[in-house]
Amino acid sequence: MTAATVRARHDGAASFPAANACMAGYLEIPRPLRLILTAGWNLTESVGLPVAAYVAAAWLDGRNAGLIAGLAAIWLTAVIRKVVTGTVPSLLTISAVVLTVQTAVVLATGELWLFLLQFPLANFCMCVLFARTARGPNPLVARLAAEVVALRQPATHHPGLHRFFQGATWLWAGIFLLLTAGLAVLMVTEPTKTFLMLSTAATVALVVAGTGASTLWFLLVLRRLGLRLRFAPARARLPPPAAPQYERPSLSGTAIKMVTHAAREEQG
């Protein structure tokens, strides 16, 4: 029993409860620092890199050059991710599709109304992307949760949890549809400066409200299903291996043999 326990400790099976945590009715997210790094990296490659490329190129050669640089940066990032990891994160895919549509609309013509059209059109693309996965086995909100914050779901399938992710995906599709309609109305009723200001305010307000509603809904679903959310356990440090124990050689047997041999010689 003791040997089995020591072997389990050194194999790591008893030191890493995270491997079995999902089977015990837990949902896990990385520890705070790891969570910040994971979410920060996803946001950096999906938003930060194209924005930085846009700002640098626009400062050097104008708005159109900035749009092309931002588009090139995000597609290059997507290609690198595909080659290195074999997959492209959903958030990166969404950003690439939306930026491609916006760049095509802006560069197609110099008309002001087409420039403004990019804002409701981008939100409509987001609506379609969310809605097309809402009924399927892998809703977009679940994929984003797994990729952006590294959420680990229980190994046992929970239909209630899956229904939540489907409903949350429909919720975000509705938010972007509402933004599409609202921005389309503002585009034809308000001056350009007012439209840009109101569109920014409306987008931020609805995204914050949707995030808060989704989080509260998620926590209520976990409580109803009897599931718990926790940080992943820290890796336990294994104790250093014990020094091997060697028995001291005994000379008693040798001494007995020598005495016996001497006694036989005397007798002989």
C-alpha positions as CSV (number, residue, x, y, z in Angstrom):
1,M,0.0,0.0,0.0
2,T,2.8,2.4,0.9
3,A,4.7,1.6,-2.2
4,A,1.7,2.2,-4.3
5,T,1.1,5.6,-2.7
6,V,4.7,6.6,-3.2
7,R,4.5,5.5,-6.8
8,A,1.3,7.5,-7.4
9,R,2.9,10.6,-5.9
10,H,5.9,10.3,-8.1
11,D,3.9,9.6,-11.2
12,G,1.9,12.8,-10.6
13,A,-1.5,11.2,-10.5
14,A,-2.2,12.3,-6.9
15,S,-0.6,15.7,-7.3
16,F,-2.6,17.1,-10.2
17,P,-6.4,17.0,-9.2
18,A,-7.0,19.3,-12.3
19,A,-7.0,16.2,-14.4
20,N,-10.1,14.8,-12.6
21,A,-11.6,18.1,-11.6
22,C,-13.9,18.3,-14.6
23,M,-15.3,14.9,-13.7
24,A,-16.3,16.1,-10.3
25,G,-18.8,18.8,-11.4
26,Y,-16.4,21.7,-11.8
27,L,-15.8,24.1,-14.5
28,E,-12.2,25.5,-14.5
29,I,-10.5,28.6,-15.6
30,P,-6.8,29.3,-15.4
31,R,-5.4,30.9,-12.3
32,P,-5.6,34.8,-12.4
33,L,-2.2,35.5,-13.9
34,R,-2.5,32.8,-16.5
35,L,-6.1,33.9,-17.2
36,I,-4.9,37.5,-17.9
37,L,-2.1,36.3,-20.2
38,T,-4.4,34.0,-22.1
39,A,-7.1,36.6,-22.7
40,G,-4.5,39.3,-23.3
41,W,-2.8,37.3,-26.0
42,N,-6.1,36.5,-27.8
43,L,-7.1,40.1,-27.7
44,T,-3.7,41.3,-28.9
45,E,-3.6,39.1,-32.0
46,S,-7.2,39.7,-32.9
47,V,-7.4,43.4,-32.2
48,G,-4.1,44.9,-31.0
49,L,-1.9,43.9,-34.0
50,P,-4.3,45.1,-36.7
51,V,-5.0,48.3,-34.9
52,A,-1.2,48.9,-34.4
53,A,-0.6,48.2,-38.1
54,Y,-3.5,50.5,-39.1
55,V,-2.2,53.4,-36.9
56,A,1.4,53.1,-38.1
57,A,0.5,52.9,-41.8
58,A,-2.2,55.6,-41.6
59,W,0.3,58.0,-40.0
60,L,2.7,57.3,-42.8
61,D,0.5,57.3,-45.9
62,G,-3.2,57.9,-45.0
63,R,-6.4,56.0,-44.1
64,N,-6.4,53.6,-47.1
65,A,-2.8,52.5,-46.4
66,G,-3.8,51.9,-42.8
67,L,-6.7,49.7,-43.7
68,I,-4.6,47.6,-46.0
69,A,-1.9,47.3,-43.4
70,G,-4.4,46.3,-40.7
71,L,-6.0,43.7,-43.1
72,A,-2.6,42.3,-44.0
73,A,-1.6,42.1,-40.4
74,I,-4.6,40.1,-39.3
75,W,-4.6,37.7,-42.2
76,L,-0.8,37.1,-41.7
77,T,-1.5,36.3,-38.1
78,A,-4.2,33.9,-39.1
79,V,-1.9,32.1,-41.5
80,I,0.9,31.8,-38.9
81,R,-1.6,30.4,-36.4
82,K,-2.8,27.9,-38.9
83,V,0.7,26.8,-39.8
84,V,2.0,26.6,-36.3
85,T,-1.0,25.3,-34.3
86,G,-3.2,23.8,-37.1
87,T,-6.2,25.9,-36.0
88,V,-7.3,29.6,-36.1
89,P,-9.1,31.0,-33.0
90,S,-12.7,32.0,-33.5
91,L,-12.1,35.6,-32.3
92,L,-9.3,36.0,-34.8
93,T,-11.6,34.6,-37.6
94,I,-14.3,37.1,-36.6
95,S,-11.9,40.0,-36.6
96,A,-10.5,39.0,-40.0
97,V,-13.9,38.6,-41.6
98,V,-15.2,41.9,-40.2
99,L,-12.1,43.8,-41.2
100,T,-12.1,42.4,-44.7
101,V,-15.7,43.6,-45.2
102,Q,-14.9,47.0,-43.8
103,T,-11.8,47.4,-45.9
104,A,-13.6,46.3,-49.1
105,V,-16.5,48.7,-48.5
106,V,-14.2,51.7,-47.7
107,L,-11.8,51.1,-50.6
108,A,-14.6,50.4,-53.2
109,T,-15.5,54.0,-53.6
110,G,-14.9,57.4,-52.0
111,E,-18.6,57.9,-51.3
112,L,-19.3,59.1,-47.7
113,W,-22.4,56.9,-47.3
114,L,-20.4,53.8,-48.2
115,F,-17.8,54.7,-45.6
116,L,-20.5,55.0,-43.0
117,L,-22.1,51.8,-44.2
118,Q,-19.2,49.8,-42.9
119,F,-20.4,50.2,-39.3
120,P,-23.9,48.6,-39.6
121,L,-22.5,46.1,-42.1
122,A,-19.8,44.9,-39.7
123,N,-22.4,44.4,-37.0
124,F,-24.6,42.4,-39.4
125,C,-21.7,40.1,-40.2
126,M,-21.2,39.5,-36.5
127,C,-24.9,38.7,-36.2
128,V,-24.7,36.1,-39.0
129,L,-21.6,34.5,-37.5
130,F,-23.2,34.1,-34.1
131,A,-26.6,33.0,-35.4
132,R,-25.3,30.3,-37.8
133,T,-23.7,28.4,-34.9
134,A,-26.4,28.9,-32.3
135,R,-28.3,25.7,-33.1
136,G,-25.3,23.5,-33.6
137,P,-23.3,21.3,-31.3
138,N,-20.5,23.9,-30.9
139,P,-22.0,27.4,-30.3
140,L,-19.7,30.3,-30.9
141,V,-20.0,31.5,-27.3
142,A,-18.7,28.2,-26.1
143,R,-15.8,28.3,-28.5
144,L,-14.9,31.8,-27.5
145,A,-15.1,30.9,-23.8
146,A,-12.7,27.9,-24.4
147,E,-10.3,30.0,-26.5
148,V,-10.3,33.4,-24.9
149,V,-10.5,32.5,-21.2
150,A,-9.5,28.8,-21.5
151,L,-12.8,27.6,-19.8
152,R,-12.7,23.8,-19.2
153,Q,-16.2,22.2,-19.1
154,P,-17.0,19.0,-17.2
155,A,-16.2,15.8,-19.0
156,T,-19.8,14.7,-18.5
157,H,-22.1,16.3,-21.0
158,H,-24.6,18.7,-19.4
159,P,-27.6,19.4,-21.7
160,G,-28.5,22.4,-19.6
161,L,-25.0,23.9,-20.0
162,H,-25.1,23.3,-23.7
163,R,-28.5,25.0,-23.9
164,F,-27.1,28.0,-22.1
165,F,-24.3,28.4,-24.6
166,Q,-26.8,28.1,-27.5
167,G,-29.0,30.8,-25.8
168,A,-26.1,33.1,-25.1
169,T,-25.0,32.8,-28.8
170,W,-28.6,33.8,-29.8
171,L,-28.4,36.7,-27.3
172,W,-25.2,38.0,-29.0
173,A,-26.7,37.5,-32.4
174,G,-29.6,39.7,-31.3
175,I,-27.3,42.3,-29.8
176,F,-25.5,42.7,-33.1
177,L,-28.7,42.7,-35.1
178,L,-30.0,45.5,-32.8
179,L,-26.8,47.4,-33.4
180,T,-27.2,46.9,-37.2
181,A,-30.7,48.4,-37.2
182,G,-29.8,51.2,-34.8
183,L,-26.7,52.3,-36.7
184,A,-28.5,52.1,-40.0
185,V,-31.2,54.5,-38.7
186,L,-28.5,56.8,-37.3
187,M,-26.6,56.8,-40.6
188,V,-29.5,58.3,-42.5
189,T,-30.8,60.6,-39.8
190,E,-27.7,62.1,-38.1
191,P,-24.7,64.2,-39.3
192,T,-21.4,62.3,-39.7
193,K,-19.8,63.5,-36.5
194,T,-22.9,62.8,-34.5
195,F,-23.3,59.4,-36.1
196,L,-19.7,58.4,-35.2
197,M,-20.1,59.5,-31.7
198,L,-23.5,57.8,-31.1
199,S,-22.4,54.6,-32.9
200,T,-19.4,54.3,-30.6
201,A,-21.5,55.0,-27.5
202,A,-24.2,52.5,-28.5
203,T,-21.7,49.8,-29.4
204,V,-19.9,50.1,-26.1
205,A,-23.1,50.2,-24.1
206,L,-24.7,47.2,-25.7
207,V,-21.4,45.1,-25.5
208,V,-21.0,45.9,-21.8
209,A,-24.7,45.1,-21.1
210,G,-24.5,41.9,-23.1
211,T,-21.3,40.8,-21.2
212,G,-22.9,41.5,-17.9
213,A,-26.1,39.7,-18.8
214,S,-24.3,36.7,-20.2
215,T,-22.1,36.4,-17.0
216,L,-25.1,36.6,-14.7
217,W,-27.0,34.1,-16.7
218,F,-24.0,31.8,-16.8
219,L,-23.7,31.9,-13.0
220,L,-27.4,31.2,-12.5
221,V,-27.2,28.2,-14.8
222,L,-24.3,26.8,-12.9
223,R,-26.1,27.2,-9.7
224,R,-29.2,25.5,-11.0
225,L,-27.2,22.6,-12.5
226,G,-25.2,22.1,-9.3
227,L,-21.9,23.0,-11.0
228,R,-19.1,25.1,-9.6
229,L,-16.6,27.4,-11.2
230,R,-13.1,27.5,-9.8
231,F,-9.5,28.4,-10.7
232,A,-7.4,25.5,-11.8
233,P,-5.3,24.0,-9.0
234,A,-1.6,25.1,-8.9
235,R,0.9,22.4,-9.8
236,A,2.2,20.7,-6.7
237,R,5.9,20.4,-6.3
238,L,7.0,16.8,-6.1
239,P,9.4,16.0,-3.2
240,P,13.0,15.2,-4.3
241,P,13.6,11.5,-4.6
242,A,15.0,9.8,-1.5
243,A,18.7,8.8,-1.5
244,P,19.1,5.1,-2.1
245,Q,19.9,3.1,1.1
246,Y,22.7,0.7,1.0
247,E,23.4,-2.0,3.6
248,R,26.9,-2.0,5.1
249,P,28.9,-5.1,4.2
250,S,29.2,-7.5,7.1
251,L,32.6,-9.0,7.8
252,S,31.2,-11.5,10.4
253,G,30.6,-14.2,7.8
254,T,34.1,-13.8,6.4
255,A,35.6,-13.9,9.8
256,I,33.8,-17.1,10.7
257,K,34.9,-18.7,7.5
258,M,38.5,-17.7,8.2
259,V,38.4,-19.1,11.7
260,T,36.8,-22.3,10.6
261,H,39.4,-22.8,7.9
262,A,42.3,-22.1,10.4
263,A,40.8,-24.7,12.9
264,R,40.6,-27.3,10.2
265,E,44.2,-26.8,9.3
266,E,45.3,-27.2,12.9
267,Q,43.2,-30.4,13.2
268,G,44.8,-31.7,10.0
